[in-house]
Amino acid sequence: MNTEFQNTAPGSCFSRRHFLGSGAMSLGPIALASLLKKDGLAAAEVHTKPPLEKLEYDLRPKKSPKDPTAKAMISLFMGGGPSHLDLFDPKPLLEKYDGKTFPGTEEILYDNAGGASKEVMASPFKFQKYGKSGLEFSELVPWTAKIADDITVVRSMNLVNVRNHEGGMRAMTTGTNVQFRPNLGSWLSYGLGSETENLPAFVALVIGNNPPGSPFWNAGFLPSIYQGTHVREAEPRIMNLKPASHLAGKSQDLQLELLQKINRRHLAEHPGENDLQARIANYEVAARMQTAATEAFDLKKESEATRMLYGIHNAATKRMGEACLIARRLVERGVRYVQIWNYSWDLHENINAALPKLTMSTDQPSAAMVMDLKARGMLESTHVYWGGEMGRLPVIQSRGQNKKPGRDHNTFGFSIWLAGGGVKGGHAHGATDEFGLNAVEDIVHHYDYLATVMHMFGLDAEELTYRRGRREESILFNQPGKVVDGILA
């Protein structure tokens, strides 16, 4: 019989393996399933030169190398491709050629050939100017129009050699369409740590179905402590957060105290094992989250006026409203990066009916969050992203039985909007051509935007690196990312 399992006398510190393997001691009440990570991470270093001392991987706050304008970020990721032509980028010439053959000389590249055509489709939605800045918005986003003077609309986004959803979402969030790369939130957590000890540094909140190819909140090759914690849109928002009733209270406290003692002893016996160090840190954060996360997700603590602002009482806006309010509460409590995933925008057909429903559910909560951050004095230091991985084409695509018109993918020219964290207000950056097909002026590639975000946080996208074997890796993945000064205040 293995003597390792015999030392169970009261007060004895039996083995870590025995403790974790015991059927009575489930990992559920001890750690979050979303924080667990498989073994096999490589040794690493942050800088290009070998460190003089062994590096430790933790979430303690770190000082930015340069003066930052942002300390937190909320990404409202509208997966599927919001139509810039119907929301943010008015094109009068489309009205002239509506229903006619596309007259441009540029080649139209379809991602989905089913139902593809060259018949021009003008937007049926009216645009007008808003705010002191006179930015133009569609009638579908009246709440976003209210914050016109607080945001920058980038109308010249372009993905390089990427045309599908999964690759586009990877490019916009990890820097490249290559799989298993760290998310922007993981890089920021790695470089700067967290402002809270009781909540994750990086939270991913998914509305509806997971985006294809997810999870994009994985830490990739970075230590697992920097991966995102998956938060659901409904209770329980974090799986396995609360202990079973018979383990709650003093019983769990004793278990956690013993586990910490065993973990620390085990780490001392295996110095330099960074993956082990990261997992132990995850366990400890998970235990503290049982109280802190429950409080952060309790929207009843917000005033009636705030809940009304976010549209939580309205069935159409409730889901997005709750997500945006949770994001603000998390950032307010020191979380570094929150990403809301809403994969609903892939409108290959029936766009004229489907798009108004989508904007009705997302427009108010998104704008309300910016208004709320500003009112609380948080917008200056919180960067907000709204957008997806692509836009749509200026020609009709009909697909499905009803053959109602839709738009195919367009990664060569599309729009996003940004707010806070050092971004200009009331500004339109760049432009697409007169048909909205290609970005032609002040083009912003995905790696340029990510380099700009790193700059806002006081980091250099090329200098923040992680060593994998003999290679130094950065979020730019050897791409020529440049800071887009034109969007910075």
C-alpha positions in Angstrom: 0.0 0.0 0.0 1.3 3.5 -0.8 2.3 5.0 2.5 1.7 8.5 1.1 -2.0 7.9 1.8 -1.6 6.6 5.3 -0.6 9.8 7.1 -4.1 11.0 7.9 -3.9 11.5 11.7 -5.5 14.7 13.0 -3.2 17.7 12.6 -1.0 15.9 10.1 -0.3 17.7 6.8 -0.9 14.9 4.3 0.2 15.1 0.7 -1.1 17.7 -1.8 -1.9 14.8 -4.2 -4.0 13.0 -1.5 -5.8 16.2 -0.7 -6.7 17.1 -4.3 -7.5 13.5 -5.1 -9.8 13.0 -2.2 -13.4 12.6 -3.3 -14.8 14.6 -0.4 -12.7 17.6 -1.3 -14.0 18.7 -4.7 -12.1 21.4 -6.6 -15.4 23.2 -7.2 -15.5 25.1 -3.9 -11.8 25.9 -4.0 -11.1 27.2 -7.5 -12.8 28.4 -10.6 -12.9 26.0 -13.4 -12.3 28.8 -15.8 -9.0 29.6 -14.1 -7.5 26.1 -14.5 -4.9 25.5 -17.1 -3.1 22.5 -18.4 0.6 21.9 -17.7 3.3 22.6 -20.3 4.0 26.3 -20.3 7.5 27.3 -21.3 9.9 29.3 -19.1 9.7 32.9 -19.9 11.0 36.4 -19.4 9.5 39.8 -20.0 12.6 41.6 -21.4 14.9 40.9 -24.3 17.9 40.5 -22.0 18.2 37.6 -19.5 16.9 38.6 -16.0 19.4 38.9 -13.2 16.9 37.3 -10.8 14.2 34.7 -11.3 11.0 36.2 -12.6 7.7 35.7 -10.7 4.4 35.8 -12.5 1.6 37.4 -10.6 -1.1 40.1 -10.8 0.5 42.7 -8.5 0.1 46.2 -10.1 3.2 47.2 -12.1 4.2 50.7 -13.1 4.0 51.6 -16.8 7.3 52.3 -18.4 5.8 55.5 -19.9 3.1 57.9 -18.6 -0.2 56.2 -19.4 -3.5 57.8 -20.4 -5.5 54.7 -19.7 -5.4 52.2 -16.8 -8.4 50.0 -17.7 -10.2 49.0 -20.9 -13.7 47.8 -21.8 -14.1 46.1 -25.2 -17.6 45.9 -26.6 -16.9 43.3 -29.3 -19.8 43.1 -31.8 -18.8 39.8 -33.6 -20.0 39.1 -37.0 -19.5 42.5 -38.7 -21.6 45.5 -38.0 -22.5 47.3 -41.3 -20.5 50.5 -41.3 -22.6 51.6 -44.4 -25.8 51.5 -42.3 -24.4 52.9 -39.1 -21.3 55.1 -39.1 -20.1 55.7 -42.7 -22.7 57.5 -44.9 -22.2 57.1 -48.7 -24.5 59.3 -50.8 -23.2 57.8 -54.0 -24.8 54.4 -53.1 -28.2 56.1 -53.4 -27.4 57.2 -57.0 -26.5 53.7 -58.0 -29.0 51.8 -55.8 -30.3 48.7 -57.7 -27.8 49.2 -60.5 -24.6 47.3 -61.3 -21.6 48.4 -59.2 -19.7 50.9 -61.4 -16.4 50.9 -59.6 -13.2 49.5 -61.0 -12.2 47.8 -57.8 -12.7 44.1 -57.6 -15.4 43.0 -55.1 -14.1 40.0 -53.1 -16.9 37.9 -51.7 -16.3 35.7 -48.7 -19.5 33.7 -49.4 -20.4 33.3 -53.0 -23.9 32.1 -52.3 -26.3 34.8 -53.5 -23.4 37.2 -54.4 -24.2 40.0 -56.8 -22.8 43.3 -58.1 -26.1 45.1 -57.5 -25.6 48.2 -55.4 -27.6 48.5 -52.2 -28.0 51.9 -50.6 -28.7 52.2 -46.9 -32.4 52.6 -46.2 -31.5 54.4 -43.0 -31.1 58.2 -42.7 -27.9 59.8 -41.5 -27.6 63.2 -39.9 -25.0 65.3 -38.0 -24.9 65.3 -34.2 -23.1 67.3 -31.4 -20.8 70.2 -31.7 -18.5 68.1 -33.8 -21.1 67.3 -36.4 -20.3 63.6 -36.6 -22.7 61.8 -38.8 -24.6 58.8 -37.5 -27.5 56.6 -38.7 -30.9 56.8 -37.3 -30.3 53.3 -35.9 -27.9 54.5 -33.2 -29.6 57.6 -31.6 -27.9 56.9 -28.2 -24.5 56.7 -29.7 -25.3 60.0 -31.5 -25.8 61.5 -28.0 -22.1 60.8 -27.2 -20.8 62.1 -30.5 -18.5 64.6 -28.9 -17.0 62.0 -26.6 -15.9 59.4 -29.2 -13.7 58.9 -32.2 -15.2 57.0 -35.2 -12.4 55.2 -37.1 -13.8 54.8 -40.6 -10.6 53.3 -42.1 -10.1 49.9 -40.4 -8.5 47.3 -42.6 -7.5 43.7 -41.9 -4.5 42.4 -43.8 -5.1 39.0 -45.5 -8.1 38.1 -43.3 -11.6 37.7 -44.6 -13.5 35.4 -42.3 -14.9 35.8 -38.8 -12.7 33.6 -36.8 -9.5 34.9 -38.3 -10.8 38.5 -38.1 -11.7 38.2 -34.4 -8.3 36.7 -33.6 -6.6 39.5 -35.5 -8.5 42.3 -33.7 -8.0 40.7 -30.3 -4.7 39.0 -30.4 -2.8 40.8 -33.2 -2.8 38.0 -35.8 -5.1 35.4 -37.3 -2.8 32.6 -36.0 -4.4 30.4 -33.4 -3.4 30.2 -29.7 -2.0 33.7 -29.3 -2.6 35.8 -26.1 -5.6 38.2 -26.1 -4.9 41.9 -25.6 -6.3 41.5 -22.1 -3.7 38.9 -21.3 -0.9 41.1 -22.6 -2.1 44.1 -20.5 -2.4 41.9 -17.4 1.0 40.5 -18.0 2.6 43.9 -18.5 0.7 45.8 -15.8 -0.9 43.4 -13.4 -4.2 44.2 -11.7 -5.5 47.0 -9.4 -7.4 44.4 -7.3 -6.4 41.3 -5.4 -9.9 40.0 -5.2 -11.0 39.9 -8.8 -9.4 38.7 -12.0 -7.4 41.1 -14.0 -9.2 40.0 -17.2 -12.8 39.2 -17.6 -14.7 37.9 -20.7 -18.4 38.2 -20.6 -20.3 36.4 -23.3 -23.8 37.3 -24.5 -25.6 34.4 -26.2 -23.5 31.8 -28.0 -19.7 31.7 -27.8 -18.1 33.3 -30.9 -16.8 30.7 -33.4 -13.2 29.6 -32.6 -13.5 30.8 -29.0 -12.2 31.1 -26.4 -10.4 34.2 -27.5 -9.8 35.0 -23.8 -7.2 32.3 -23.6 -3.7 33.4 -22.4 -2.1 31.5 -25.3 1.6 30.9 -24.5 1.6 33.4 -21.5 1.3 31.9 -18.0 -2.2 30.8 -17.2 -2.6 33.5 -14.5 -3.1 36.0 -17.4 -6.0 34.2 -19.1 -9.5 35.7 -19.0 -12.1 34.5 -16.6 -15.3 33.5 -18.4 -18.4 35.2 -17.0 -21.9 34.1 -18.2 -24.7 36.5 -18.9 -27.0 34.7 -16.4 -26.6 33.3 -12.9 -24.4 31.6 -11.9 -22.3 34.1 -13.8 -19.1 32.2 -12.8 -19.3 28.4 -12.6 -18.2 26.8 -9.3 -17.8 30.1 -7.6 -19.9 29.2 -4.5 -19.1 26.1 -2.4 -21.6 23.4 -1.7 -23.8 24.2 1.3 -22.1 21.6 3.5 -18.7 23.0 2.8 -19.5 26.7 3.2 -18.2 28.8 6.1 -15.7 27.6 8.6 -15.3 24.2 6.9 -14.2 25.8 3.7 -11.9 28.2 5.5 -10.1 25.3 7.0 -9.8 23.5 3.7 -8.4 26.6 2.0 -5.9 27.2 4.8 -4.7 23.6 4.5 -4.6 23.7 0.7 -2.5 26.9 0.8 -0.1 25.3 3.2 0.3 22.2 1.0 0.6 24.3 -2.2 3.4 26.5 -0.7 5.3 23.5 0.5 4.9 21.9 -2.9 6.2 25.0 -4.6 9.2 25.2 -2.3 10.1 21.7 -3.3 9.9 22.6 -7.0 11.5 26.1 -7.3 11.3 27.8 -10.7 8.2 26.1 -11.9 6.3 29.1 -13.3 3.2 27.2 -14.3 2.8 25.8 -10.8 3.3 29.3 -9.4 0.6 30.6 -11.7 -1.9 27.8 -10.8 -1.4 28.4 -7.1 -2.0 32.1 -7.6 -5.2 31.3 -9.5 -6.5 29.1 -6.6 -5.9 32.0 -4.2 -7.7 34.6 -6.4 -10.6 32.2 -6.8 -11.1 31.8 -3.1 -11.1 35.6 -2.6 -13.5 36.0 -5.5 -16.3 34.2 -3.7 -17.1 37.4 -1.9 -15.7 40.0 -4.2 -17.3 38.7 -7.4 -20.7 38.1 -5.8 -20.7 41.8 -4.7 -19.5 43.1 -8.1 -22.2 41.3 -10.0 -25.0 42.4 -7.7 -26.7 45.1 -9.8 -29.4 45.7 -7.1 -26.8 47.8 -5.4 -27.1 50.3 -8.3 -29.6 53.2 -8.2 -32.9 52.9 -10.0 -31.7 55.8 -12.2 -28.6 54.0 -13.2 -30.4 50.8 -14.1 -32.9 52.8 -16.1 -30.0 54.5 -18.0 -28.6 51.1 -19.0 -32.0 49.9 -20.1 -32.1 47.0 -17.7 -35.9 47.2 -17.3 -36.4 46.9 -21.0 -36.5 43.4 -22.4 -34.8 44.5 -25.6 -31.8 46.1 -23.8 -31.6 44.0 -20.6 -28.9 41.5 -21.7 -26.5 44.1 -23.0 -27.4 46.6 -20.3 -26.5 44.2 -17.5 -23.3 43.3 -19.3 -22.2 46.9 -19.7 -23.1 47.8 -16.1 -21.2 44.8 -14.8 -18.2 45.9 -16.9 -18.3 49.3 -15.3 -18.6 47.9 -11.8 -15.6 45.5 -12.5 -13.4 48.3 -13.8 -14.5 50.5 -10.9 -13.2 47.8 -8.6 -9.8 47.5 -10.2 -10.2 44.9 -13.1 -7.8 45.8 -15.8 -9.7 44.5 -18.9 -13.3 43.5 -19.6 -14.4 42.2 -22.9 -18.1 41.8 -23.7 -18.7 39.4 -26.6 -21.9 39.8 -28.6 -21.7 37.5 -31.7 -24.9 38.5 -33.5 -24.0 40.7 -36.5 -23.4 38.4 -39.4 -26.3 39.6 -41.6 -26.0 37.9 -45.0 -29.7 38.3 -45.5 -32.6 40.4 -44.3 -30.3 43.1 -43.0 -32.9 45.8 -43.3 -35.1 44.1 -40.7 -32.5 42.4 -38.6 -30.1 45.3 -38.1 -32.7 47.6 -36.4 -33.4 44.9 -33.8 -29.7 44.5 -33.1 -29.0 48.1 -32.7 -32.1 48.5 -30.5 -30.6 45.9 -28.1 -27.1 47.3 -28.0 -27.1 51.1 -28.7 -28.5 52.4 -25.5 -26.4 50.2 -23.1 -23.2 50.9 -25.0 -23.7 54.7 -25.0 -25.0 54.6 -21.4 -21.8 53.0 -20.2 -19.8 55.8 -21.8 -22.1 58.4 -20.2 -21.8 56.7 -16.8 -18.0 56.4 -16.9 -17.8 60.1 -17.8 -20.2 61.1 -15.0 -18.1 59.1 -12.5 -14.8 60.7 -13.7 -13.7 57.3 -15.0 -13.8 57.9 -18.8 -10.4 59.7 -18.8 -8.7 56.6 -17.6 -10.9 53.9 -19.2 -10.6 53.1 -22.9 -13.7 51.9 -24.6 -13.8 49.9 -27.9 -17.0 49.3 -29.9 -16.9 47.3 -33.1 -16.3 43.9 -34.7 -13.9 42.2 -37.0 -15.3 43.5 -40.3 -17.9 45.6 -42.0 -20.2 44.7 -44.9 -20.1 45.1 -48.7 -22.0 47.9 -50.6 -23.7 45.3 -52.9 -26.6 42.9 -52.3 -26.2 39.4 -51.1 -29.4 37.3 -50.9 -29.3 34.0 -49.1 -31.9 31.7 -47.7 -35.5 30.9 -48.7 -36.8 34.4 -48.4 -34.1 35.9 -50.5 -34.3 39.2 -48.6 -31.2 41.4 -49.2 -28.2 41.2 -46.9 -24.5 42.1 -47.1 -21.4 39.9 -47.3 -18.2 40.4 -45.4 -15.9 43.3 -45.9 -12.5 43.4 -44.1 -11.0 45.9 -46.4 -12.8 48.9 -45.0 -15.0 49.2 -42.0 -15.7 51.3 -38.9 -15.3 51.1 -35.1 -15.8 53.8 -32.4 -13.6 54.5 -29.5 -13.9 56.6 -26.3 -11.8 57.5 -23.3 -8.3 56.6 -22.2 -6.7 59.4 -24.2 -8.8 59.2 -27.3 -10.1 62.3 -29.0 -13.8 63.2 -28.7 -16.0 64.3 -31.6 -13.5 63.1 -34.2 -13.7 61.0 -37.4 -10.5 59.3 -38.4 -9.7 58.1 -41.9 -12.1 57.3 -44.7 -13.2 54.6 -47.1 -13.7 55.2 -50.8 -17.0 56.7 -52.1 -18.7 53.3 -52.1 -17.4 52.2 -48.7 -15.6 49.3 -50.1 -11.9 49.9 -49.3 -10.2 52.1 -46.6 -8.2 54.7 -48.6 -7.3 57.5 -46.1 -5.3 57.2 -42.9 -5.7 53.4 -42.9 -5.7 51.7 -39.5 -4.7 48.0 -39.6 -5.6 45.8 -36.6 -2.0 45.7 -35.4 -1.9 49.6 -35.5 -4.9 49.8 -33.3 -3.4 47.3 -30.8 -0.1 49.1 -30.8 -2.1 52.3 -30.0 -3.9 50.7 -27.1 -0.6 49.5 -25.6 0.7 53.1 -26.0 -2.3 54.5 -24.1 -1.4 52.1 -21.3 2.2 53.4 -21.2 3.6 50.2 -22.9 5.5 49.7 -26.1 4.0 46.9 -28.2 7.4 45.8 -29.5 9.2 46.0 -26.2 6.7 44.1 -24.0 7.8 40.6 -24.9 7.7 37.0 -23.7 10.4 34.5 -24.5 9.4 31.2 -26.0 12.5 29.1 -26.3 14.9 31.4 -28.2 12.2 33.6 -29.7 10.9 36.9 -28.2 7.2 37.2 -28.8 5.1 40.4 -28.7 1.5 41.2 -29.5 2.6 42.5 -32.9 3.8 39.1 -34.1 6.5 40.7 -36.3 4.0 43.0 -37.9 4.7 46.7 -38.5 2.3 48.1 -35.9 2.4 51.9 -35.4 0.8 54.2 -33.0 -2.1 56.0 -34.6 -1.4 59.5 -33.3 -4.4 60.9 -35.2 -6.9 59.4 -32.8 -5.1 60.5 -29.6 -6.0 63.7 -27.8 
